Amino acid sequence: MTGNSRAASSVALGALATLTLPVAIFATRYSDSYDLLHAGFAIPIAAALGIAAVILARRARLAARATLGRADGMKAARAGRLLGILGLCLAASATIAVSVYGVLIAVG
């Protein structure tokens, strides 16, 4: 059986997408010049990694179907897709939080 490198890449990118924002927020605790609002710059990175993970997972699933299962990686593609979606959800919620903060600062 041959491996499916897209599935493994999807899991790696999905994990990076999921960890990007928590790591950026965690880094604010140990920096004097990097505050919580600066962690918002990690939002597009998390979103891009999440989108890439979902796309790679889809391509991995299509490759596995095209080879009638010989390409393996269906479970890994599913995991990469879920991690990518989780990363996108974190990026969306962080976008909402930063937007609400901006509105509150502008109003008050």
C-alpha positions, 0 to 999 in steps of 0.5 A: 500500500502506498501512503497519502502524503496529503493526509499527513500534511493536512494533519500537520497544517490543521494542528498548526492552525489550531495551535497558532492562536493559543501560542500567540496568546500564551506568548503575550504573558512573557513579553513586555512589548507584545500585548494581547491585541498584538496576538490578533496578527496571528488570526490570518495565519491561523485562518490560512493554515486552516483553509490549507488543511481543509483543502489538503484533506479534501484532496487526500480523500479524493486520492484515496477514493480514486485509488480504491483505498490503496492510498490510505489516509482516510482517517488522517484526512478526516483528522486534518479536516477536523483540525483545520475546521477547528483552526478556522473556528478559533480564527473566526472567534478571535476575529469577533473578539478583536472586532468587539474590542475595537467597537468598544474602544471606539464607542467608549 
